Amino acid sequence: MKATTTTRREALATMLGAGLAPAIARGGQRAPGDKPNLLFLWTDQQRADTFGAYGNHTYRTPVMNQLAESSIVFDRAYVAQPVCTPSRSTVMTGLWPHTSGCVNNNRPLPQECKTVPELLADSSYRTGYFGKWHLGDEVFAQHGFEEWQAIEDNYRRFFSKGRNPEARSQYHQFLSSLGYKPDEGNYFSREMASSMPARHSKPAFLAEKSSDFIMANRNQPWMLYVNFLEPHTPFASAYNDLHSEQEAPIPANWPGIDAERDPDWAAKRRAKQLKGGEFGHFDVRDRAKVQRANRNYAGLCSLVDQALGRILWSLEASGQADNTIVVFTSDHGEMLGAHSLYGKQVMYEESVRVPLLLRVPFRRQRPMRVAQPVSHIDLAPTMLHLLGHKDWGDLPGFSHAARLEGKKSGDGHVCIEWTADGQGVPDARAVISPDGWKYVLHQNDKPMLFHRHTDPLEMDNRQATDQRKRTDLHQRLDQWSKQVGDKRSF
């Protein structure tokens, strides 16, 4: 008897039953008039060098690695501002933080600032936002999203007037249904959530809800944003010991302090972190504690990777993988001890550079790498373009849809802003050039100038020795400020 071969899609059809067979039988191919879906996957505080596409072959992230193999990999993707709310506002709206007003954390996104679903304005799409929002009124559906699955309860003091202050996230309800008791009054703290077994973690919860959404909406166009808190602090999870010290080494630029040429704010920030608080368990002066922070952080990346696997499996099983734009990125990076710093809010590479993958199978996109620097400011125009909406009005970014045909987009210069607004860090602006230079201008503090091709760890501040390059990039910043209405005073 001749052996028969079962294809991947046929196997899925058998497992899932006849209800999904038509979609799978046609191989997820786009029929005339079909509209593409958007699956936007992002993390919080994940630096670029955390999986294989960016040179890290020891973190256990097989799903990220596999996704990268079928995607456009942007080698040098940068945030608009290296802290949560400002960066998220740019990702969601395509506006600079100084334009939306979201210049620091816990600023609500103004109603007049439209998100991608609102800009697309297509009522045929089913829309969902699952995970961390951090743009105001955390647990309430808003800004063009119909379905909402919240995971954070520690932003309740920032609810708008009239919102129910006792409202809790869906993740809170999930833990309560399992019999867990809150540790922080009537709420579950992040510390308690980080101690959960993997199956009850925030990533696992988001994977289940996202999978349900994808399956339920397989017969109509949909748009789903899934934002994981991890690998944000607290650096703890069920996978703290998944990686050895060799698999999650401390940064090569630890301690990385050049007191003579470092900006003064760097010393102040280190001193503040040493007082405890968010990074109190991981004293940056102690090599063993920095090592522990890096091992735990690697475990958090693996926890997210596990959840991504379930979501992408559901996308494939739904028969819509070939008709779905998939994006993977993060809102900013994490220092992890580099330059003896934790967190973000600085212009070092570990803080401002993030992973960015783009997969568009229905456009016959081939895997490729883009070496030219790109910015998060370009994400909204690119999403709208790929969704068939070619008029994105006054948004300042570029569409990178041309990359699908191997064409260039933009001039390769990327600008980053930082508006402290009383946060204890001086205002700053940075520009990254396509030839490897980075210039950082600080208000009332030393500037920084690095050539990343020769100094990838950013240990040699050349602002005093390369005056011509410094002047050129300063002029570039001035040009950008005028173009985007950035009214900086330094």
Order of alpha helices (4+ residues) and beta strands (2+ residues): alpha-alpha-beta-alpha-beta-beta-alpha-alpha-alpha-beta-beta-alpha-alpha-alpha-beta-alpha-alpha-beta-alpha-beta-beta-beta-beta-alpha-beta-beta-beta-beta-alpha
